[in-house]
Amino acid sequence: MGRVRMCRFCTNMVCGDANWCEVFQECYSDERIAEENDCNGFEFNPIDAITLTECYPHVVHEMRRNAKETALYQRRMAGDWS
């Protein structure tokens, strides 16, 4: 399963006073860049172009899962099998 494509998670989207797409050289509304699409110019960026602080939801889930697995591995290496 591939990533959901949204302009707000694309490297080519620049947000500020306007939402500018570097590929199509056009401005888009906040609503438009939050919609799923099938853009051929999409290049994934895990950071939200609008807030610059939020991560792509699937990346956050993956990071949490990896952190739990790493903690479990470290405990087991230390001899804690509980």
C-alpha positions as CSV (number, residue, x, y, z in Angstrom):
1,M,0.0,0.0,0.0
2,G,1.4,3.4,-1.0
3,R,1.3,6.7,0.8
4,V,-1.7,8.9,0.4
5,R,-0.8,11.8,-1.8
6,M,-1.6,15.3,-0.5
7,C,0.0,18.5,-1.7
8,R,0.7,19.4,1.9
9,F,3.0,16.5,2.2
10,C,4.9,17.2,-1.0
11,T,8.4,18.6,-1.2
12,N,7.3,20.8,-4.1
13,M,4.6,22.7,-2.1
14,V,5.7,26.0,-0.5
15,C,3.3,27.5,2.0
16,G,3.2,30.9,3.5
17,D,1.2,33.9,2.3
18,A,0.1,31.5,-0.5
19,N,0.4,27.8,-1.3
20,W,2.7,27.6,-4.2
21,C,3.4,24.4,-6.3
22,E,6.9,24.4,-7.8
23,V,5.9,21.7,-10.3
24,F,2.8,23.4,-11.8
25,Q,3.8,27.0,-11.0
26,E,0.4,27.6,-9.5
27,C,-1.2,28.7,-6.2
28,Y,-3.7,26.5,-4.4
29,S,-6.2,26.9,-1.6
30,D,-5.7,25.3,1.9
31,E,-8.6,23.1,1.2
32,R,-7.1,21.9,-2.2
33,I,-3.7,21.0,-0.8
34,A,-5.4,18.9,2.0
35,E,-7.3,16.7,-0.5
36,E,-6.0,13.3,-1.7
37,N,-4.8,13.4,-5.3
38,D,-2.8,11.4,-7.9
39,C,-0.3,14.1,-8.9
40,N,2.6,12.8,-11.0
41,G,4.9,15.5,-9.5
42,F,4.4,14.3,-6.0
43,E,7.6,13.9,-3.9
44,F,6.9,12.8,-0.4
45,N,7.9,15.0,2.5
46,P,6.9,13.7,6.0
47,I,6.5,17.3,7.4
48,D,3.3,19.1,6.8
49,A,3.9,22.2,4.6
50,I,1.2,24.2,6.3
51,T,2.1,23.8,10.0
52,L,5.8,22.8,9.5
53,T,5.4,20.8,12.8
54,E,3.0,18.0,12.1
55,C,4.3,14.8,10.6
56,Y,2.5,12.6,8.1
57,P,0.2,10.4,10.2
58,H,1.6,7.1,8.9
59,V,5.2,8.3,9.7
60,V,4.1,9.1,13.3
61,H,2.6,5.6,13.7
62,E,5.7,4.0,12.2
63,M,8.0,6.0,14.5
64,R,6.0,4.9,17.6
65,R,6.0,1.3,16.5
66,N,9.8,1.3,15.9
67,A,10.3,3.0,19.3
68,K,8.4,0.3,21.1
69,E,10.3,-2.5,19.2
70,T,13.6,-0.8,20.0
71,A,12.7,-0.5,23.7
72,L,11.7,-4.1,23.8
73,Y,14.9,-5.2,22.1
74,Q,17.0,-3.2,24.5
75,R,15.2,-4.7,27.6
76,R,15.7,-8.2,26.2
77,M,19.4,-7.5,25.5
78,A,19.7,-6.4,29.2
79,G,18.2,-9.7,30.3
80,D,14.6,-8.5,31.0
81,W,12.3,-11.0,29.3
82,S,9.1,-9.7,30.8
